[in-house]
Amino acid sequence: MATGSFEGGAVGAGSGKGKRAVAAQAAGRMTREAWVEAGVAALVEEGIANVKIQTIARRLAVSRSSFYWFFADLQDLQKELLAHWLCKNTSPILERALRPASTVTGAVCHIFECWVDPALFDPRLDAAVRSWGQVDAAIRQAVDQADDQRVEALTHMFSRYGYAAEEAFIRARVLYFTQIGHYTLGMRDDREMRLRLLRAYLLSFTGRQASDDEVEAFAALMRRVQPGD
């Protein structure tokens, strides 16, 4: 995953006992997860060009040398950032596409959970990784593969409810790319507008009417995960 901005090298052997002691003390206060979280924050807020060891060390208020207690080099951290994105933003979609539901509209409501619950999908992180992919071919390939995985999962979901193969694929693409486009355009429909349009969206994506129970259950979930809207 070459970005042209790798900072290489481990702590030098001649750094001395004092510096090694400081690094050990800093490492003792830190964890690998803390570095990853700070790296994710830098990626989202400033872009991949500012995901640098020194920059993240300043965020964590530790020495740059403590980084090497947890990672071989910056590329090692970048691999962790990509893995974090895949786990955070792809795994919930795949899991919810497999969830049983008595109707296809209920199944789509499971997918909608990812779009309304920030614990399940982080649109800013998704946008940051997509931007990273514009300057790194390996990351772009990973993004394309994740998009394919997500669409494939949605296609299988639609197929379970009797849609022919091509129709299931097209409906999956429409459902998925509509939401990604929503994020890309920065649309900010409030919660009440989304709920008002829920039935129409479900009809558009599935060609079938949602039941009152399905709409009410999703509205209750949305108000629970977005209490401040």
FINUSE-403795 format. One record per residue: y, x, z of N, C-alpha, C, O in turn; residue in one letter. Coordinates in steps of 0.2 Angstrom, whole numbers, padded with zeros to 4 digits, always signed. Layout:
residues N
YXZYXZYXZYXZA
...
//
This chain:
residues 229
-0006+0004+0000+0000+0000+0000+0006+0004+0000+0009+0005+0005M
+0008+0007-0006+0014+0012-0006+0020+0008-0006+0021+0003-0011A
+0025+0010-0002+0032+0007-0003+0037+0012-0004+0043+0010-0005T
+0035+0018-0004+0040+0023-0005+0044+0025+0001+0049+0029+0001G
+0042+0022+0007+0046+0023+0013+0042+0025+0019+0044+0025+0025S
+0036+0028+0017+0031+0030+0023+0035+0036+0027+0037+0040+0024F
+0034+0035+0033+0036+0041+0037+0029+0044+0040+0026+0041+0044E
+0028+0050+0038+0021+0053+0040+0021+0058+0046+0026+0059+0048G
+0015+0060+0047+0015+0065+0052+0014+0063+0059+0017+0058+0061G
+0009+0067+0063+0008+0065+0070+0013+0070+0074+0016+0074+0071A
+0013+0069+0080+0017+0073+0084+0015+0080+0084+0009+0081+0084V
+0020+0084+0083+0018+0091+0082+0015+0094+0088+0016+0093+0094G
+0011+0099+0086+0007+0103+0092+0012+0107+0096+0010+0108+0102A
+0017+0109+0093+0022+0113+0097+0027+0109+0101+0032+0112+0103G
+0026+0103+0102+0031+0099+0105+0032+0100+0112+0037+0098+0115S
+0027+0103+0115+0028+0105+0122+0025+0100+0127+0024+0094+0125G
+0023+0102+0133+0021+0098+0138+0025+0092+0140+0023+0087+0141K
+0032+0094+0141+0037+0089+0143+0037+0083+0138+0037+0077+0140G
+0037+0085+0131+0038+0079+0126+0031+0075+0126+0032+0069+0125K
+0026+0079+0127+0019+0075+0127+0019+0070+0133+0016+0065+0133R
+0022+0073+0139+0022+0068+0145+0026+0062+0144+0024+0057+0146A
+0032+0063+0141+0036+0057+0139+0033+0053+0135+0033+0047+0136V
+0030+0055+0130+0026+0051+0125+0021+0047+0128+0020+0041+0127A
+0017+0050+0133+0011+0047+0136+0014+0042+0141+0011+0036+0141A
+0020+0043+0144+0022+0038+0148+0025+0032+0144+0024+0026+0146Q
+0028+0033+0139+0030+0028+0134+0024+0024+0132+0024+0018+0131A
+0019+0027+0130+0013+0024+0127+0010+0020+0132+0007+0014+0131A
+0010+0022+0138+0007+0018+0144+0011+0011+0145+0008+0007+0147G
+0017+0011+0143+0021+0005+0144+0020+0000+0138+0022-0006+0138R
+0018+0003+0132+0017+0000+0126+0010-0002+0125+0005+0000+0128M
+0009-0007+0120+0003-0009+0117+0003-0009+0109+0009-0009+0107T
-0002-0008+0106-0002-0009+0099+0000-0015+0097+0004-0016+0092R
-0001-0021+0100+0001-0027+0099+0009-0028+0099+0012-0031+0095E
+0012-0024+0104+0019-0024+0104+0022-0021+0098+0028-0023+0096A
+0020-0016+0096+0022-0012+0090+0021-0017+0084+0026-0018+0080W
+0016-0021+0083+0015-0025+0078+0020-0031+0078+0023-0033+0073V
+0021-0034+0084+0026-0039+0085+0033-0037+0083+0036-0041+0079E
+0034-0031+0085+0041-0028+0083+0042-0027+0076+0047-0028+0073A
+0036-0025+0073+0036-0024+0066+0037-0030+0062+0040-0030+0057G
+0033-0035+0064+0034-0042+0061+0041-0044+0061+0044-0047+0056V
+0044-0043+0067+0051-0046+0068+0056-0042+0063+0060-0045+0060A
+0055-0035+0062+0059-0031+0058+0058-0034+0051+0062-0034+0047A
+0051-0035+0049+0050-0037+0042+0053-0044+0040+0056-0044+0035L
+0053-0048+0045+0056-0055+0044+0064-0055+0044+0067-0058+0040V
+0066-0051+0048+0074-0051+0049+0077-0046+0044+0083-0047+0042E
+0074-0041+0042+0077-0035+0038+0074-0033+0032+0077-0030+0028E
+0068-0036+0031+0064-0034+0025+0060-0027+0026+0061-0023+0031G
+0055-0026+0021+0051-0020+0022+0054-0014+0022+0052-0009+0025I
+0060-0013+0019+0064-0007+0018+0066-0005+0025+0067+0001+0026A
+0066-0009+0030+0069-0007+0037+0063-0008+0042+0064-0007+0048N
+0057-0008+0039+0051-0007+0044+0050+0000+0044+0045+0003+0040V
+0053+0003+0049+0052+0011+0050+0051+0012+0057+0052+0008+0061K
+0048+0018+0058+0045+0019+0065+0051+0020+0069+0051+0017+0075I
+0057+0024+0067+0062+0024+0072+0066+0018+0073+0068+0016+0079Q
+0066+0014+0068+0069+0007+0069+0066+0003+0074+0069+0000+0078T
+0059+0003+0073+0055-0001+0078+0055+0002+0085+0055-0002+0090I
+0055+0008+0085+0055+0012+0092+0062+0010+0096+0062+0008+0102A
+0067+0009+0092+0073+0007+0095+0073+0000+0098+0076-0002+0103R
+0070-0004+0094+0069-0011+0096+0065-0012+0103+0066-0016+0107R
+0060-0007+0103+0056-0007+0109+0058-0003+0115+0056-0003+0120L
+0064+0001+0113+0067+0005+0118+0062+0011+0121+0061+0012+0127A
+0058+0013+0116+0053+0019+0117+0054+0025+0112+0058+0024+0108V
+0051+0030+0114+0052+0036+0109+0048+0035+0103+0043+0031+0103S
+0050+0038+0098+0047+0037+0091+0040+0040+0092+0035+0038+0088R
+0039+0045+0096+0033+0049+0096+0027+0044+0099+0021+0045+0098S
+0029+0039+0103+0024+0035+0106+0020+0031+0101+0015+0028+0102S
+0024+0030+0095+0020+0026+0090+0013+0029+0088+0009+0025+0086F
+0013+0036+0088+0007+0039+0086+0001+0039+0091-0004+0041+0089Y
+0002+0035+0097-0003+0034+0101-0007+0028+0098-0013+0027+0100W
-0004+0024+0094-0007+0018+0092-0009+0018+0084-0013+0014+0082F
-0005+0022+0080-0006+0021+0073-0006+0028+0070-0002+0033+0073F
-0010+0029+0065-0010+0036+0061-0003+0037+0058-0001+0043+0058A
+0000+0032+0055+0006+0033+0051+0009+0026+0050+0006+0021+0052D
+0014+0026+0046+0018+0019+0045+0013+0015+0041+0013+0009+0041L
+0009+0018+0036+0005+0014+0032+0000+0010+0036-0002+0004+0035Q
-0002+0013+0041-0007+0010+0046-0004+0004+0049-0007-0002+0050D
+0002+0004+0051+0006-0002+0054+0007-0007+0049+0006-0013+0050L
+0008-0005+0043+0009-0010+0037+0003-0014+0036+0003-0020+0035Q
-0003-0011+0036-0009-0014+0036-0010-0020+0041-0012-0025+0040K
-0008-0018+0047-0008-0023+0053-0003-0029+0051-0005-0034+0053E
+0003-0027+0049+0007-0033+0047+0004-0037+0042+0005-0044+0043L
+0001-0035+0037-0002-0039+0032-0008-0043+0035-0008-0049+0033L
-0012-0040+0039-0017-0044+0042-0014-0049+0047-0017-0055+0047A
-0009-0048+0050-0006-0053+0055-0003-0059+0050-0005-0064+0052H
+0000-0057+0045+0002-0063+0040-0004-0067+0038-0004-0073+0038W
-0009-0064+0036-0015-0067+0033-0018-0072+0039-0020-0078+0038L
-0019-0069+0045-0021-0073+0050-0017-0079+0052-0019-0084+0053C
-0010-0077+0052-0005-0082+0055-0004-0088+0050-0004-0094+0051K
-0004-0086+0043-0002-0091+0038-0007-0094+0033-0006-0099+0030N
-0013-0090+0033-0018-0092+0029-0024-0096+0032-0026-0101+0030T
-0026-0093+0038-0031-0095+0042-0031-0103+0044-0035-0106+0043S
-0025-0105+0046-0024-0112+0048-0025-0117+0042-0027-0122+0043P
-0022-0115+0037-0023-0119+0031-0030-0120+0029-0033-0125+0027I
-0034-0114+0029-0041-0115+0027-0045-0119+0032-0049-0123+0030L
-0043-0118+0039-0047-0122+0044-0046-0129+0043-0050-0133+0044E
-0039-0131+0042-0038-0138+0042-0040-0141+0035-0042-0147+0035R
-0041-0137+0030-0044-0140+0024-0051-0142+0025-0054-0146+0021A
-0054-0139+0030-0061-0140+0031-0062-0146+0036-0068-0148+0037L
-0057-0148+0040-0058-0153+0045-0060-0159+0042-0058-0162+0037R
-0065-0163+0045-0067-0169+0043-0062-0174+0044-0058-0174+0049P
-0061-0179+0039-0057-0185+0040-0060-0191+0036-0064-0189+0031A
-0059-0197+0038-0062-0202+0035-0059-0204+0028-0062-0207+0024S
-0053-0202+0027-0050-0203+0020-0046-0197+0018-0045-0192+0022T
-0044-0197+0012-0041-0191+0009-0034-0190+0012-0031-0185+0013V
-0031-0196+0013-0024-0196+0016-0024-0193+0023-0020-0190+0025T
-0029-0195+0027-0030-0191+0033-0031-0184+0033-0029-0180+0037G
-0035-0182+0028-0036-0175+0027-0030-0171+0025-0028-0166+0027A
-0025-0174+0021-0019-0171+0019-0015-0171+0025-0011-0166+0026V
-0015-0176+0029-0011-0175+0036-0013-0169+0040-0009-0166+0043C
-0020-0167+0040-0022-0161+0043-0018-0155+0040-0016-0151+0044H
-0017-0155+0034-0014-0150+0030-0006-0150+0032-0003-0145+0033I
-0003-0156+0032+0004-0157+0034+0005-0154+0041+0011-0152+0042F
+0000-0153+0045+0001-0150+0052+0004-0143+0051+0008-0141+0055E
+0001-0140+0046+0003-0133+0045+0011-0132+0044+0014-0128+0045C
+0013-0137+0040+0020-0137+0038+0025-0139+0043+0031-0138+0043W
+0023-0143+0048+0027-0145+0054+0027-0141+0060+0031-0142+0064V
+0021-0138+0061+0020-0134+0067+0021-0127+0066+0017-0124+0063D
+0026-0124+0069+0028-0117+0068+0022-0112+0071+0022-0106+0070P
+0018-0115+0076+0013-0111+0078+0007-0110+0073+0003-0106+0074A
+0007-0114+0068+0002-0114+0063+0004-0111+0056+0000-0108+0053L
+0011-0110+0055+0013-0107+0049+0020-0105+0050+0024-0109+0052F
+0022-0099+0048+0028-0096+0049+0031-0095+0042+0030-0090+0038D
+0036-0100+0040+0038-0099+0033+0043-0093+0032+0043-0090+0026P
+0046-0091+0037+0050-0085+0036+0046-0079+0035+0048-0074+0031R
+0040-0078+0039+0036-0073+0038+0033-0073+0031+0032-0068+0027L
+0031-0079+0028+0028-0080+0022+0033-0077+0016+0031-0074+0012D
+0040-0079+0017+0045-0077+0012+0046-0069+0013+0047-0066+0008A
+0045-0067+0019+0046-0059+0019+0041-0055+0016+0042-0050+0013A
+0034-0058+0017+0029-0055+0014+0029-0055+0006+0028-0051+0002V
+0031-0061+0004+0032-0062-0004+0038-0057-0006+0037-0055-0012R
+0043-0056-0003+0048-0052-0005+0045-0045-0005+0047-0041-0009S
+0041-0043+0000+0038-0036+0000+0034-0035-0006+0034-0030-0009W
+0031-0041-0008+0026-0040-0014+0030-0039-0020+0027-0037-0025G
+0037-0040-0020+0041-0039-0026+0042-0031-0027+0044-0029-0033Q
+0041-0027-0022+0042-0020-0023+0036-0016-0021+0036-0010-0022V
+0030-0019-0020+0024-0016-0019+0018-0020-0022+0017-0026-0021D
+0015-0017-0027+0010-0020-0032+0004-0022-0027+0001-0028-0029A
+0002-0018-0023-0004-0020-0019-0002-0026-0014-0007-0030-0013A
+0004-0026-0012+0005-0032-0008+0006-0038-0012+0004-0044-0010I
+0008-0038-0018+0009-0043-0022+0002-0046-0024+0001-0052-0024R
-0003-0041-0025-0010-0043-0026-0013-0047-0020-0016-0052-0021Q
-0011-0045-0014-0014-0048-0008-0010-0055-0007-0014-0060-0005A
-0004-0056-0009-0001-0062-0009-0004-0067-0014-0005-0073-0013V
-0005-0065-0020-0009-0069-0025-0016-0071-0023-0018-0077-0024D
-0019-0066-0020-0026-0068-0017-0025-0074-0012-0030-0078-0012Q
-0020-0073-0008-0020-0078-0002-0018-0085-0005-0020-0090-0003A
-0013-0085-0010-0012-0091-0014-0018-0094-0017-0019-0100-0016D
-0022-0090-0020-0028-0093-0023-0033-0095-0018-0036-0101-0019D
-0034-0092-0012-0038-0094-0007-0035-0101-0004-0039-0106-0003Q
-0029-0102-0003-0026-0108-0001-0027-0114-0005-0029-0119-0003R
-0026-0113-0012-0027-0118-0017-0034-0120-0017-0036-0125-0018V
-0039-0115-0017-0046-0116-0018-0048-0120-0012-0052-0125-0013E
-0046-0119-0006-0048-0123+0000-0045-0130-0001-0049-0135+0001A
-0039-0131-0003-0037-0138-0005-0040-0141-0010-0041-0147-0010L
-0042-0137-0015-0046-0140-0021-0053-0143-0018-0055-0149-0020T
-0056-0139-0014-0063-0142-0011-0061-0148-0007-0066-0152-0006H
-0056-0148-0003-0054-0154+0001-0054-0160-0003-0057-0165-0002M
-0050-0160-0009-0049-0165-0013-0056-0167-0016-0057-0173-0017F
-0060-0162-0018-0066-0164-0021-0071-0168-0016-0075-0172-0019S
-0070-0167-0010-0074-0170-0005-0073-0178-0005-0077-0182-0003R
-0067-0180-0008-0066-0187-0008-0066-0190-0015-0063-0195-0017Y
-0070-0187-0019-0072-0190-0025-0068-0188-0031-0069-0191-0037G
-0063-0184-0031-0059-0182-0037-0063-0178-0041-0067-0173-0039Y
-0062-0178-0048-0065-0174-0052-0063-0167-0052-0057-0166-0049A
-0066-0162-0054-0065-0155-0053-0058-0153-0055-0054-0150-0051A
-0056-0155-0061-0049-0153-0063-0044-0157-0060-0038-0154-0058E
-0045-0163-0058-0040-0167-0054-0039-0164-0047-0033-0164-0045E
-0044-0163-0044-0044-0160-0037-0040-0153-0038-0036-0152-0033A
-0041-0149-0043-0037-0143-0043-0030-0144-0044-0026-0141-0041F
-0028-0149-0049-0021-0150-0050-0018-0153-0044-0012-0151-0042I
-0021-0158-0041-0018-0161-0034-0017-0155-0029-0012-0155-0025R
-0022-0151-0029-0021-0145-0024-0015-0141-0025-0011-0139-0021A
-0014-0139-0032-0009-0135-0034-0002-0139-0032+0003-0136-0030R
-0002-0145-0034+0004-0149-0033+0006-0149-0025+0012-0148-0024V
+0001-0151-0021+0002-0151-0014+0005-0144-0011+0009-0144-0008L
+0001-0139-0013+0003-0132-0011+0009-0130-0013+0014-0128-0009Y
+0010-0130-0020+0016-0127-0023+0023-0131-0021+0028-0128-0021F
+0022-0137-0020+0028-0141-0018+0030-0139-0011+0036-0138-0011T
+0026-0137-0007+0028-0135+0000+0031-0128+0000+0036-0127+0003Q
+0028-0124-0004+0030-0117-0005+0037-0117-0008+0041-0113-0006I
+0038-0121-0013+0044-0122-0016+0050-0125-0011+0055-0123-0011G
+0047-0129-0007+0052-0132-0002+0055-0126+0003+0061-0126+0004H
+0050-0122+0005+0052-0116+0009+0057-0111+0005+0062-0109+0007Y
+0055-0110-0002+0059-0105-0006+0066-0108-0007+0070-0104-0007T
+0067-0114-0008+0073-0117-0009+0077-0118-0003+0083-0120-0003L
+0074-0117+0003+0078-0118+0009+0079-0125+0011+0085-0126+0014G
+0076-0130+0008+0077-0137+0010+0076-0138+0017+0072-0135+0020M
+0081-0142+0020+0081-0143+0027+0081-0151+0029+0085-0153+0033R
+0076-0154+0026+0075-0161+0028+0073-0161+0036+0069-0158+0038D
+0077-0166+0039+0076-0167+0046+0069-0170+0047+0066-0173+0043D
+0067-0171+0054+0061-0174+0055+0060-0181+0053+0055-0183+0051R
+0066-0185+0055+0066-0192+0053+0065-0193+0046+0062-0198+0044E
+0068-0189+0042+0068-0190+0034+0061-0189+0032+0058-0192+0028M
+0058-0184+0035+0051-0182+0033+0046-0188+0035+0042-0190+0031R
+0047-0191+0041+0043-0196+0043+0044-0202+0039+0040-0206+0037L
+0050-0203+0037+0052-0209+0033+0049-0209+0026+0047-0214+0023R
+0048-0203+0023+0045-0202+0017+0038-0200+0017+0035-0199+0012L
+0035-0200+0023+0028-0198+0024+0023-0202+0019+0019-0199+0016L
+0023-0209+0019+0019-0213+0015+0020-0211+0008+0015-0211+0004R
+0026-0211+0006+0027-0209-0001+0024-0203-0003+0021-0202-0009A
+0025-0197+0001+0022-0191-0001+0014-0191-0001+0011-0189-0006Y
+0011-0195+0004+0004-0195+0004+0002-0199-0002-0003-0197-0005L
+0005-0204-0004+0003-0208-0010+0004-0203-0017+0000-0204-0021L
+0009-0200-0017+0011-0195-0023+0005-0190-0023+0003-0188-0029S
+0003-0187-0017-0001-0181-0017-0009-0184-0018-0013-0180-0021F
-0010-0190-0016-0017-0192-0017-0018-0198-0021-0024-0199-0023T
-0013-0202-0023-0014-0208-0027-0017-0214-0023-0019-0219-0025G
-0017-0213-0016-0020-0218-0012-0015-0219-0006-0011-0215-0004R
-0015-0225-0003-0011-0228+0002-0014-0225+0009-0020-0226+0010Q
-0009-0223+0013-0011-0221+0020-0012-0227+0024-0008-0232+0023A
-0016-0227+0029-0016-0232+0034-0010-0231+0039-0008-0226+0040S
-0009-0237+0043-0004-0237+0048-0006-0232+0053-0002-0228+0056D
-0012-0232+0055-0015-0228+0060-0014-0220+0059-0012-0216+0063D
-0015-0218+0052-0014-0211+0050-0007-0209+0051-0005-0204+0053E
-0002-0214+0048+0005-0212+0049+0007-0212+0056+0011-0207+0057V
+0005-0217+0060+0008-0216+0067+0005-0210+0071+0009-0207+0075E
-0001-0208+0069-0004-0202+0073+0000-0196+0070+0001-0192+0075A
+0001-0196+0064+0005-0190+0062+0012-0190+0065+0015-0184+0066F
+0015-0195+0065+0022-0196+0068+0022-0194+0075+0027-0190+0077A
+0017-0196+0079+0017-0194+0086+0016-0186+0086+0019-0183+0090A
+0011-0183+0082+0010-0176+0082+0017-0172+0080+0019-0167+0083L
+0020-0175+0075+0026-0171+0073+0032-0172+0078+0035-0167+0079M
+0032-0177+0082+0037-0177+0087+0036-0173+0093+0040-0171+0096R
+0029-0172+0094+0027-0168+0099+0028-0160+0098+0030-0156+0102R
+0027-0158+0092+0028-0151+0090+0035-0149+0088+0037-0144+0088V
+0039-0155+0086+0046-0154+0085+0051-0158+0089+0054-0162+0087Q
+0050-0157+0096+0054-0161+0100+0061-0161+0100+0065-0166+0102P
+0064-0156+0098+0071-0155+0098+0075-0158+0091+0081-0158+0091G
+0071-0160+0086+0074-0162+0080+0077-0169+0081+0080-0172+0076D
//
